[in-house]
Amino acid sequence: MRRPKRPLFLARAPYRRRRLRDAARLLPVLGAFLLLLPLLWAPESRMSLTSGDVIYFFLVWLALIGLAAAFAPGLRSGEGVDEEED
């Protein structure tokens, strides 16, 4: 009788929660990069916002809200559990 395969180092649930927390920590950095990205492609002579820029900002803003909402349930589920640090 064969035993089911177990992960070598960490249980799957704590590992996934840690990676989800890591992704949530990187979300503000990603947001700052995406919001500052139009400054890189704008010519130096143009210092005003166009309608396309405003639409881009709102789409990035909505995407960041959506990602944060997607991360929230997974972050909440492991909050009260003390995990052993290896």
N, C-alpha and C positions, 0 to 999 in steps of 0.2 A: 504494500500500500504506500503510495507516494504522498508526501506532504505537499500542500500547496506552496507555491513560490512566495517567499516573503521578501520585501525589500531589504537590501543589504544594510543600509545605514539608518534611515529615518522612516517613520510611518508616513503614509501618503498624506493624510489629513493635515498634520502639523507642517509638513513640507510645503503643501499647497498654500496654507494660510500664511506662511512666512514669505513665499514668493508673491502672494497677493498684497501683503503689507509692503514689500519692496516696490511693487508696481505702483501702489498708492503713494508712496513717498516720492517716486519719480514723476508723478503726474503734474505737479506744479512746475517742474523743470521743463517738461515737454510743453506745457501751456505757455510758459514764458518764451521758449524758442519759437513756437508757432505764431505767437502774437507779434514777435519782433521780426519774423521772417520777411514781411513786406518791406521793411527798411533796407533789406539787402538787394531786392530787385527793383527798387524805385530809383529812377535817375536822380542825380544830385540837384538838378535844377528844379525838380518838382517837389515841393514841400507841402502840398495840400492833399487831402483825402478825396478819392473818387468814390463813386457809389459801389464799385467793385471791391474796394478796400473795406468799406463798411460792411458789406455783405460777408466778406471773408472773416472779419472779426467776429460777427455774430455767429457764423457757422462754427468757427473754432470754439467760441464760448459755449455754444450748445453741445458740441461734441465733448468738451471737458466736463460739462454737467452730466451728460449721459454716461461717460466713463466713471465718474465719481459715484453715480447712482448704481452702476453695475458692480462696483467694488464694495459698496457699503454692506450688503447682506453677508458677504463672506468675511468681512472684517469684524462684524458684530458677533458672529457665531463663535469665534474662538477667543473672545475677550476675557472671559472668566476662568479659563483653563490655564493652569500653570504648566508650562512646557519645560521639559528638561533640556537644558542647553548642553550640547555635545561639543 
